[in-house]
Amino acid sequence: MDKIIEYMLAEDEGFGDITSNAVVEEGKIVNGCIVSKDEGILAGIDIVRDLFEEYGVEVKFWMKDGVRITSGDILMSFVGEARKILLLERTALNLIMRMSGVATAANHYAKLVSNFDVRVAGTRKTSPAIGKFDKYGLKVGGADTHRFSLDDMVLIKDNHIATCKSPLEALLRAKQNTSFSKKIEIEVETLSDAVECVKNGADIVMLDNMGPTDVKEVIDELEKLGIRQNSLIEVSGGITEDNILDYADLGVDIISIGALTHSSRSLNFSLRIDQSQ
């Protein structure tokens, strides 16, 4: 994450902040703050605090990640060299606004199903290079991060299965070639494939793009066979705030939603320098 932030700053600065260097007196010390112009769940404030302090800006106050904020709240106050603060401004705001947006979306969906024994999870559908920041936002908001990267667990998806004869063959090959220390999840699209994968020891079976009626059919069949508890059941694809309760009510274990990261709205924050100085 530090290397990514370093790149973000370098990309933004280019060959130098010619505006600040032309307008702002060198060594000028100012007070400033980051203010919310929105409401939601705050995430990433500790990352921004560390960034400011690394550049010699003294952070005097900051809110805690995970708190609910509203318009007008002061999220952080600081004192330091004006040129350095202006150099950090856009990168810091971009990060904290996006992370807070992800946390807010995660919190919203997690609260929708809070009366059910089910976990809301994100996916790897994020923008390049900032996946770990999105995952942090998911965690702060109360959602599961799912996989951080490809080495976290075995997740057999449609394109893996396309290289085999069937989902079952892909699962058996994975079990043969994977350490006991790694969980194995497989994506299926039919009742028969779901049943076969549960019977053959998949740790997690993902019912991909199945409507509530089809998911219920799978759950009912697994219970009828007495194997429902053999695997965790995850649903994914086409799940929104309008239908999430339909899935949660079926007794699934995990509801994964790509929109938490690929479509969440960044919150609106502003950095302000005290003009009275």
Beta strands, then each sheet from edge to edge (+ up, - down):
strand 1: 29-36
strand 2: 40-41
strand 3: 58-62
strand 4: 68-69
strand 5: 74-81
strand 6: 119-121
strand 7: 154-156
strand 8: 184-188
strand 9: 204-208
strand 10: 232-236
strand 11: 254-256
strand 12: 269-273
sheet 1: 3+ 5- 1+ 12-
sheet 2: 2+ 4-
sheet 3: 6+ 11+ 10+ 9+ 8+ 7+
end
